[in-house]
Amino acid sequence: MGTTQLESVPEPKYWHLKTVLSEALDHDFAVGEILPNERELAARFGVARATLRQALEQLELEGRLQRRRGVGTTVAPPRVGVAVGSARHSWPGESADGWEAVDAAEALPTAAVLKLLAAGSGSAASGSASAGFAADQPVHTVRRTRVTEGQVVAAELLYVPAASVPGLSAIDAPAGPARARAVLRELQRLALDGQDRSVELGSARADDAKELDRLPGAPVLLVTTRYFTAGGTAAVSVATYRADTCRLTFGDEGVEITETRVAS
């Protein structure tokens, strides 16, 4: 059988170097360790700096390396997973879900948030009152972050209509993380009937990019979750994940974002 044209093309130098560097990351460097500068690495592996940069950029895209402003290039931390197709349903903040409460504020919803809150849930809340959610009803916006190895890997905005948490007191927890946790506690008093999630590729907005230590416009995964009760859509979460911390897999329960530990 003859050799195809593609099979005859030699492997690019940077791609071979990427493989060599990947093995070095597995055996010679620890998670979070800062790599030597480009000049030292190029000399160590006997390659041109341009070739080295291509290999480093590829490893960064694959989530093996992170370039941190003011720090340098470091070995990426272990990845944290979030199931999208899981049959298990729970409220945000339950069962030590890995998120840290940052703040909470009350304001009128934007058009995009209003659309998510007003959308029906299919079988979970058919004929529910969520379709009648009004634009002049205030919404609690809870801000949370997901941290691994001391680094923020995801940022979440959880939108909770005031009607979902009628027992919330502004006196007990007026602001900050305590306020955010108070909103979550009140939300967890409701009976959760179900939830749905969607995943799409997006670009980091300026505020998300700052929180995730990325440049504005960097690729991110947007995970939108709607939580349903008998009364309709009780809350909506929009979580922004660094795209270099996730990979999509297909399991028995549907699509999952599975993030596996990077060997060190």
Secondary structure, DSSP 8 states (H G I E B T S, - for coil): ----HHHHS---HHHHHHHHHHHHHHHT--TT-B---HHHHHHHHT--HHHHHHHHHHHHHTTSEEEETTTEEEE------EESS-S----TTTT--SEEEEEEEEE---HHHHHHHHS--TTSSTT-GGGG--TTS-EEEEEEEEEETTEEEEEEEEEEEGGG-TT--TTT--SHHHHHHHHHHHHTTS---EEEEEEEEEE--HHHHHHHT--TT-EEEEEEEEEEETTEEEEEEEEEEEGGG-EEEEETTEEEEE------
